[in-house]
Amino acid sequence: MINLYQTVHNRISVFKLIGLFFYLLVSGLSLQAQTNGIISLESVDSSNTQSVNSSISIIGNSSICLGTKTSLRLRGTCSGKVIWKTTQNNIIGTGSMVNVSPKVTTSYFATCKAIDVESKTSNILTVNVNTPKFNGLPNTPANYEIVSKDPFYLGVKSSNTTPLRWKHENSIGNETLIKPTADSQTYYVRYEESESGCVSAWKPVTVRLVAENKINNIPEVKKGAKIAANTPASSCASMASSSDAQLCSNTTFPALVNNTTDGGTGATTWGCLRTRPNQSWFYFIPLTSGSVSFAIGNTAGVDIDGAVWGPVNSVADACVATQSSPLSCDYSTSANVPLTIASVTAGKVYVIVITNYSNRATTVNFPSNSGTASIGCCTLTGLTASATAITCNGGTSTATVSYTGTPTGTATYSKDGVNYQASNVFSGLSAGTYTFYVKDNFCTKFNSITISQPTSISFGSPTVTNVTCTGNSNGKIVVSASGGTGSISYSISPSIGSQSPSGTFNNLTAGSYTITATDANGCTATTTANVSTTNITPNAPTAISASPATICSGQSSTLSANCATGTTTWYSDVNLTTTITNTVSPSASTTYYVACVSGGVCKSPSGNITVTVNQTPTAPTSVSASPATICSGQSSTLSATCATGTTTWYSDAALTSVIASPSPATPSSTTTYYVACVSGAGCKSTSGSVTVTVNPTPNAPTA
């Protein structure tokens, strides 16, 4: 008959579990070939791939388990034949890859041979060969036949300390929790040695629930006894988050050693327990009222002590219970701890601490209660809680609480341990950590989950470019937001200008805008930005004039206008792009434009004035006097020719005094006459001139 031992072991160290997981993660472990029941967990070591020859190098596993093989691969280009050798110059193969299975640590290198000439060697790669500490497969029995439906821990007797991996709950350790069913279930176990990277092959283990009233292969456990998978808490406070710390009859657990943690509080009344090393905490709930009597022992027969407090209404009040004197307390040198309570109340919570005064390894045994009260295990098992995702920051979730097993009476649910409801659904939950409770007529179980939410969408300060002038639409807003889920797009209201989902908005007028950021879940956040006007556009100019408004070609005119604000600025074009001075000399009739300008850029509505230009005739030709020299008293005929305009004679060079009847001219002395061609608009050409010389006439003769 196969020996089956069924016991509650101490849970595997969390630190070992984390350590092995970290080793597997950072080493990039990969399962290699299986040989003789041993498998190597190896990682490619490319840290030593620098080649002496710049064209080739080799890579491969730097560590393998004895009895397994690994592949060495060429990196680079070889135009000839690749030859693999050991550093003892033994040829082991050719080609771009070679498989090796050394029995001892061996170093390898490769060369590239072309036309009987070998290149320089590649880098040298050393493959370390590790020997596992285990032999063969785990020595667990291959088949189990049991009658109890209660979960139990399946263990392995082993003389070594190699960690085990079970294909059940993916736990690492030398035990796993089994839940028997009528149908045979197959579990798998193997050695995993992180130091050497070696693992054994998987060994199948079959568990079957049989109808016979016997439990095969379970030493040190009475036939038909209920084995409870209870785990003590480390303190009275931690019991509020560990429903596994509920005590049932016929429970065993490994006592702590080298643990100085004080699991009480500053207000705890310890009674007879003057020293309290290696504390293990439980609670129990009587099914019926009556007396309780435990004779607690241990397998090593060493000195253990204990105390019990209560009653309180819930496990959450466990530390409150310890503030009163213990109901029963033992601090003797005995290996047994008798704890007796004359009267307990059904449904109340009682707290027990067991201490390992001896500090030696042992298993503590809780026998059945020999008192009149009934104490049983809670049948609410497998409590889980799940919650819907919160898609937007500040949103809510709905949690659903479930359990396996059969409740005693009707199960009710709570999210605070105080207020219970019939429904297992809790809605309207914001992000945070929640402890959900399920209770029946006998016990309460609980489990905690954390509901997370996306980070809120938050804007940075918007970058604003103001409108340059009143009425312009050259404003700009640039925004950026972070948080939320996935990519963020943007929209602006009022929706004017140039829209951009990337957060840049152009061609905006002055005003207030609301920008909305939307993430991949449709969650939104808003911010506002104000676009201002940098400069006020002036009003249009008044009193626009040209003096004179009509000129002859070659003459000038002075332009003028009044601006209430801004600078009076004249332009030669209607688009107000080319500025001019206010003194103009157009060659033809021309319209000029004027605006009031603020800040050098903001232009008022323009005004305009036209300067009319009349053409000036060309200068007269053939200017003459006939005769040009006369005697006083005589006359001369003045003549000139005008291509256009009227020939007009003047007595002065300034052409101001017109000679009404210039011809004939009878000057009394030598005189210069001026002539110009005058248009109908009065425009005078350049003048010409002629001089009539007058000689005095002698007096008449006398006697």
Summary of the structure (lengths in Angstrom):
residues: 703
radius of gyration: 55.8
end to end distance: 197.8
largest distance: 198.3
contacts: 2197
relative contact order: 0.06
helix: 4%
strand: 45%
